[in-house]
Amino acid sequence: MIECVPNFSEGRDEAVVRSIVESIGSAESVLVLGWEMDRDHNRSVVTFAGPPEAVVEGAIRGVGRAAELIDIRRHEGVHPRVGAADVIPFVPLDGGTMEQCVEAAHRAGHEIWNRFRVPVYFYEAAAKFAGRKRLEHVRRPGFDDLPPDVGDVATNPTAGAAVVGARGFLIAFNINLATRDVEIARAIAKSIRESSGGFPFVKAIGLPLASRDCAQVSMNFVNFALTSFDEVWGALVREAARHGTRVASTQLIGFVPRRAFEWAPDFFERAENFDESRVLETRIAQLLK
């Protein structure tokens, strides 16, 4: 079994997101674990799992429906993006391998182009060369000034491009601050992320949330086995206090592996949307009953 966690550039029109989710779920043997949407990010995240062949087909169908329904030229949202079906990562679960996910990413990327003429960049373990391993490098303005790995960017201006990859489990966690000052959120994000000298395997950006009238630190833990959630939390609280604010609320995006939850239950239980169904293995078991 492998997992796919595509991010689509639509978080305001629920009918569009539901249509994309239905397209994914129409692939035989695909298990849709859940989906969520965010108005400020204008982005939705879908999580589904199954045998590699089924997950590849589900991903391809989701990209096709997104390309049909979303015009990236009209997109407005605080989260970085390059396409209607923005990021499509394949992730090994128990019994799956990274090699299977790399193969799945490459097959999906070529078929996305063949069926829908959406150009594809490969990233992380599926990257064709080192310069595209990190997602943020592909997302730079003008992409990375090189042609996509599959297809032609100019072919489908409404859909943009899809960034398809294979990676380990990523945990996405958002911190909402008791301030609307986005510069404070950006300063806190800079202090904790690896690229600025903070915690290894932590990515973070500061964003404004108009719907909540606050600023947010949006974080990704890209190798939870080598990250101390409690240390990151402590640093966040201290940095917020240093800037004259505090953590107002938190959200978990998607699912957390049981192993990560058991290491730091207090961290995840702080999330306003956490319940036992957010533990990946529990959710799979619920759906397979």
Secondary structure as GFF3:
##gff-version 3
##sequence-region A 1 289
A	DSSP	beta_strand	2	4	.	.	.	ID=ss1
A	DSSP	beta_strand	7	8	.	.	.	ID=ss2
A	DSSP	alpha_helix	14	25	.	.	.	ID=ss3
A	DSSP	beta_strand	31	38	.	.	.	ID=ss4
A	DSSP	beta_strand	43	50	.	.	.	ID=ss5
A	DSSP	alpha_helix	52	69	.	.	.	ID=ss6
A	DSSP	three_ten_helix	72	74	.	.	.	ID=ss7
A	DSSP	beta_strand	85	92	.	.	.	ID=ss8
A	DSSP	alpha_helix	98	116	.	.	.	ID=ss9
A	DSSP	beta_strand	120	124	.	.	.	ID=ss10
A	DSSP	three_ten_helix	130	132	.	.	.	ID=ss11
A	DSSP	alpha_helix	135	138	.	.	.	ID=ss12
A	DSSP	three_ten_helix	153	155	.	.	.	ID=ss13
A	DSSP	beta_strand	162	166	.	.	.	ID=ss14
A	DSSP	beta_strand	171	177	.	.	.	ID=ss15
A	DSSP	alpha_helix	182	192	.	.	.	ID=ss16
A	DSSP	three_ten_helix	194	196	.	.	.	ID=ss17
A	DSSP	beta_strand	202	209	.	.	.	ID=ss18
A	DSSP	beta_strand	214	221	.	.	.	ID=ss19
A	DSSP	three_ten_helix	224	226	.	.	.	ID=ss20
A	DSSP	alpha_helix	229	242	.	.	.	ID=ss21
A	DSSP	beta_strand	247	253	.	.	.	ID=ss22
A	DSSP	alpha_helix	258	263	.	.	.	ID=ss23
A	DSSP	alpha_helix	265	269	.	.	.	ID=ss24
A	DSSP	three_ten_helix	276	278	.	.	.	ID=ss25
A	DSSP	alpha_helix	280	288	.	.	.	ID=ss26
###
